[in-house]
């Protein structure tokens, strides 16, 4: 789940002692938590469907005591007409987010009849559009079901094809088009329950962690290797796993004029993921397991016992991992740019059986 924080601007946090022996608690005590609120980032599909796709449908006012028979007859007519014309099921025939029968008082103001209502109670029926169903056929069917005193008058109306993704959007579309129902379901992105769960897990630590990410990015920028972007990875309990700053201007991609995008593999998030991968390997090696024999699944990482060939190939790597500050990194810059990154790396161990950043959360200050 992607989240961004809308934060208020604060003065830069006070400088913390950056020696290798500092504990995480000492560092956090010098950092002022940021204030703000969590805002879910919309997916591409959510952005594309933020405005309703408008289609035309029909509505008709009918006596209330005829509603059941007419609704059943219209549905049969729509289904039979599609079958007779070998027409595939149209997505417009299934509109569960729109109410089929509503009272006149529930109509949007622009659809309410000008004439005063009759004494007999009526309902307004929404009829989904079927391109292969001629309007005269629909008119004839309705005429045969209604009494002569109530000849059918069919109106064309605009309706939203897609379901609303929030209660506020449902209310807006009800006012603009036709009564909509929000079913607490998002077909274009993460479900509201997932967002609520993610927010609950971050609420207690997000201010502190965002301030820490800013500090990690600041230290990398002051060393002239990045653009001040910082990322911190936390577990489900809010404990810090790793922290990394942007390092796009290191080594062979260093440019004194800081032009271009630098090394994209040295983005703060990429470096943080590489550090998590390194910690996963350390957990496996500490338990006498070979990372090369790891078998992954969508939900968990399990390890098979190393075979004799694995032991011959990996040698001492199955017993002891290379210290992270001596390892040739996955990305261009060194595994640690400054002591703060190393302190965060050693702050909390990872549990065995994980897979990269699964069940972890990445918080990033901003995109460059």
C-alpha positions in Angstrom: 0.0 0.0 0.0 1.3 3.4 -0.9 1.0 6.3 1.5 2.3 9.8 1.6 2.3 12.2 4.5 1.1 15.8 4.3 3.4 17.3 6.9 3.9 20.8 8.3 7.3 22.4 7.8 9.5 22.4 10.9 13.1 23.7 11.5 15.7 21.1 10.7 16.2 18.7 13.6 19.0 19.2 15.9 22.2 17.6 14.9 22.7 14.2 16.6 26.0 12.7 17.5 26.9 10.4 14.6 29.4 8.1 16.1 29.2 4.4 15.4 28.4 3.5 19.0 25.2 5.6 19.3 22.0 3.6 20.1 18.8 4.2 18.1 17.2 5.6 21.3 19.9 8.2 21.6 19.4 9.3 18.0 15.6 9.4 18.2 15.8 11.5 21.4 17.4 14.3 19.3 14.8 14.2 16.5 11.5 16.1 16.6 8.7 14.0 15.2 7.0 15.6 12.1 3.3 16.5 12.3 0.8 15.8 9.6 -1.8 13.3 8.4 -1.7 10.2 6.2 -3.1 10.6 2.7 -3.5 7.4 0.6 -1.9 7.7 -2.8 -4.3 7.0 -5.6 -3.5 4.2 -8.1 -3.4 4.8 -11.8 -6.8 3.2 -12.2 -8.2 5.4 -9.5 -7.0 8.5 -11.2 -8.4 7.4 -14.6 -11.8 6.7 -13.0 -11.9 9.7 -10.7 -14.4 11.3 -13.2 -17.5 9.3 -14.0 -17.8 7.7 -17.4 -21.2 8.9 -18.4 -23.6 6.7 -20.4 -27.3 7.1 -21.2 -30.0 5.0 -19.7 -33.8 5.2 -19.4 -36.1 6.1 -16.5 -39.9 5.8 -16.2 -42.4 6.7 -13.5 -44.7 3.8 -12.7 -47.5 3.1 -10.1 -46.0 1.5 -7.0 -48.3 -1.5 -7.1 -47.0 -2.4 -10.6 -43.3 -2.1 -9.7 -42.6 -5.7 -9.1 -44.2 -7.0 -12.3 -42.7 -4.3 -14.5 -39.2 -4.8 -13.1 -39.4 -8.5 -13.7 -40.7 -8.0 -17.2 -38.0 -5.5 -18.1 -35.2 -7.8 -16.9 -36.6 -10.7 -18.9 -36.9 -8.5 -22.0 -33.3 -7.3 -21.7 -32.0 -10.9 -21.2 -34.1 -12.4 -24.0 -33.2 -9.6 -26.4 -29.5 -10.1 -25.9 -29.9 -13.9 -26.4 -32.0 -13.5 -29.6 -29.4 -11.2 -31.1 -26.4 -13.3 -30.0 -25.1 -10.2 -28.2 -22.6 -10.7 -25.4 -23.5 -9.5 -22.0 -23.0 -5.7 -21.9 -21.3 -4.2 -18.9 -24.0 -1.6 -18.8 -26.7 -4.2 -17.9 -25.2 -4.8 -14.5 -25.1 -1.6 -12.5 -25.2 -2.6 -8.8 -24.0 0.8 -7.7 -27.2 2.4 -8.9 -30.7 2.0 -7.3 -33.2 0.5 -9.7 -36.4 1.8 -7.9 -36.5 5.0 -6.1 -39.2 7.3 -4.7 -39.8 10.7 -6.4 -38.3 12.5 -3.4 -35.0 10.7 -4.0 -34.7 12.0 -7.5 -32.0 14.6 -8.2 -33.5 18.1 -8.4 -33.0 18.3 -12.2 -35.0 15.1 -12.7 -38.0 15.8 -10.6 -41.2 16.4 -12.5 -42.5 19.9 -12.9 -46.1 18.9 -12.4 -47.3 18.2 -8.9 -47.3 14.5 -7.9 -50.5 12.6 -8.1 -52.3 11.1 -5.1 -51.4 7.6 -6.2 -47.9 6.6 -4.9 -45.4 6.0 -7.7 -41.8 4.9 -8.1 -39.1 5.7 -10.7 -37.5 2.8 -12.4 -34.0 2.8 -13.9 -33.7 0.8 -17.1 -30.1 0.0 -18.2 -29.2 0.8 -21.8 -29.1 -2.0 -24.3 -27.8 -0.9 -27.7 -29.6 -3.8 -29.5 -32.9 -3.1 -27.8 -35.0 -0.6 -29.8 -36.8 2.0 -27.8 -40.2 1.2 -29.5 -39.9 -2.4 -28.3 -39.4 -1.2 -24.8 -42.2 1.2 -25.1 -44.6 -1.5 -26.3 -43.7 -3.9 -23.5 -44.3 -1.2 -20.9 -47.6 -0.2 -22.4 -48.9 -3.7 -22.2 -48.2 -3.9 -18.5 -49.5 -0.5 -17.4 -53.1 0.6 -17.1 -54.5 3.0 -19.7 -54.5 5.8 -17.1 -50.7 5.6 -16.8 -49.2 5.5 -20.3 -45.5 5.0 -20.2 -43.3 8.1 -20.6 -39.6 7.1 -21.0 -36.9 9.6 -20.2 -33.3 9.5 -21.3 -30.9 10.3 -18.4 -27.2 10.3 -17.8 -25.7 7.8 -15.3 -22.2 6.9 -14.2 -21.0 3.6 -15.6 -18.4 2.9 -12.9 -19.1 2.5 -9.2 -18.0 5.3 -6.8 -14.9 4.7 -4.7 -15.9 6.7 -1.7 -19.0 7.9 0.2 -18.3 11.5 -0.8 -18.2 10.5 -4.5 -21.4 8.5 -4.2 -23.2 11.6 -2.7 -21.9 13.8 -5.4 -23.0 11.4 -8.2 -26.4 11.1 -6.5 -26.8 14.8 -6.7 -25.6 15.0 -10.3 -27.0 11.9 -11.9 -29.0 9.2 -10.1 -29.0 7.7 -6.5 -25.7 5.8 -6.1 -24.7 3.3 -3.4 -21.2 3.1 -2.0 -20.5 -0.5 -0.9 -17.3 0.2 1.0 -15.4 -1.4 -2.0 -12.8 0.0 -4.3 -12.5 -1.8 -7.6 -9.6 0.3 -8.7 -7.2 0.2 -5.8 -6.6 -1.0 -2.2 -9.7 -1.7 -0.2 -10.7 0.7 2.6 -10.1 -2.0 5.2 -6.6 -2.4 3.9 -5.9 1.3 4.1 -7.4 1.5 7.6 -5.1 -1.3 8.7 -2.1 0.3 7.2 -2.9 3.7 8.8 -3.4 2.1 12.2 0.0 0.4 12.0 1.8 3.6 11.0 -0.1 6.2 13.1 2.0 5.7 16.2 5.4 5.9 14.4 5.0 7.9 11.2 5.9 11.3 12.6 9.1 10.0 14.2 10.0 7.8 11.3 9.5 10.5 8.7 11.7 12.8 10.7 14.3 10.1 10.8 14.1 9.6 7.0 14.6 13.3 6.5 17.7 13.1 8.7 19.1 10.1 6.8 18.6 12.0 3.5 20.1 15.2 4.9 23.3 13.5 5.9 23.7 11.9 2.4 23.1 15.3 0.8 25.7 17.0 3.1 28.2 14.5 1.9 27.5 15.5 -1.7 26.3 12.1 -2.9 22.5 12.6 -3.2 19.6 15.0 -3.4 18.4 14.8 0.2 15.8 12.0 -0.2 15.7 9.6 2.7 13.9 6.3 3.2 13.3 4.2 6.3 11.8 0.7 6.5 9.8 -0.3 9.6 8.2 -3.6 10.5 4.5 -4.0 11.4 5.2 -2.9 15.0 6.8 0.3 13.9 10.4 -0.8 14.7 13.1 0.5 12.4 14.6 -2.1 10.1 17.0 0.0 7.9 17.4 3.6 6.7 19.0 4.8 3.5 19.7 8.1 1.8 19.8 9.0 -1.8 23.2 8.4 -3.4 22.9 9.1 -7.1 26.0 11.2 -7.3 28.6 8.6 -6.1 31.5 6.9 -7.8 31.5 6.8 -11.6 28.2 8.6 -12.0 29.4 11.6 -9.8 28.9 14.8 -11.7 30.2 18.1 -10.2 27.4 20.0 -11.9 24.8 17.5 -10.6 23.1 17.3 -14.1 20.9 14.5 -15.2 19.3 11.8 -13.0 22.5 10.2 -11.8 22.4 6.5 -10.9 18.8 5.4 -10.5 19.8 2.2 -8.7 21.2 4.4 -5.9 17.7 5.8 -5.2 17.0 5.8 -1.4 14.3 3.2 -1.8 16.5 0.9 -3.9 19.3 1.2 -1.4 16.9 0.5 1.5 15.6 -2.6 -0.3 19.2 -3.8 -0.9 19.9 -3.4 2.8 16.8 -5.4 3.8 17.9 -8.2 1.3 21.3 -8.2 3.0 19.7 -8.6 6.5 17.6 -11.5 5.2 20.7 -13.2 4.0 22.4 -12.6 7.4 19.4 -14.2 9.2 19.6 -17.3 6.9 23.3 -17.6 7.3 23.1 -17.3 11.1 20.8 -20.3 11.2 23.1 -22.3 9.0 20.9 -22.0 5.9 22.0 -21.2 2.4 20.3 -18.2 0.8 20.9 -19.9 -2.6 18.5 -22.7 -1.6 15.7 -20.3 -0.5 12.3 -21.2 -1.9 9.9 -18.3 -2.1 6.1 -18.1 -2.3 3.8 -15.1 -2.5 3.1 -15.2 1.3 6.3 -16.3 2.9 10.0 -17.3 2.5 11.1 -20.8 3.5 14.5 -22.4 3.3 15.5 -25.8 2.2 18.4 -27.6 4.0 21.6 -27.0 2.0 22.8 -29.9 0.0 26.3 -31.2 -0.1 26.9 -29.4 -3.4 25.6 -26.2 -1.9 28.0 -26.5 1.0 31.0 -27.1 -1.3 30.0 -24.1 -3.5 29.3 -21.6 -0.7 31.9 -22.7 1.8 31.9 -20.6 4.9 29.1 -18.4 3.6 26.6 -20.9 4.9 28.0 -20.4 8.4 28.9 -16.7 8.5 27.8 -13.8 6.3 30.3 -11.2 5.1 30.1 -8.1 7.2 27.9 -5.6 5.4 30.4 -2.8 5.4 32.9 -5.2 3.6 30.5 -6.6 1.1 30.5 -5.5 -2.5 27.1 -3.7 -2.7 24.2 -4.4 -5.0 24.1 -0.7 -5.8 26.9 1.7 -6.8 27.5 3.5 -3.5 28.9 1.7 -0.4 26.5 -0.2 1.7 26.6 2.5 4.3 27.1 6.2 3.4 27.4 7.4 7.0 27.3 6.1 10.6 23.6 6.8 11.0 22.7 4.3 8.2 24.8 1.7 10.0 23.2 2.4 13.4 19.7 2.0 11.9 20.8 -1.2 10.1 21.9 -2.7 13.4 18.9 -1.4 15.4 16.4 -4.2 15.0 16.9 -7.8 13.8 14.6 -9.3 11.2 12.6 -12.4 12.0 13.5 -15.5 10.0 11.1 -16.7 7.3 10.6 -13.3 5.6 10.9 -12.3 1.9 12.5 -8.9 1.1 10.0 -6.2 2.1 7.0 -8.3 2.5 5.0 -7.2 5.6 7.4 -4.3 6.0 6.6 -0.6 5.3 8.8 1.9 3.4 8.5 5.6 4.3 10.2 8.1 2.0 10.5 11.8 2.5 9.7 12.8 -1.1 10.5 12.0 -4.7 13.4 14.1 -6.2 
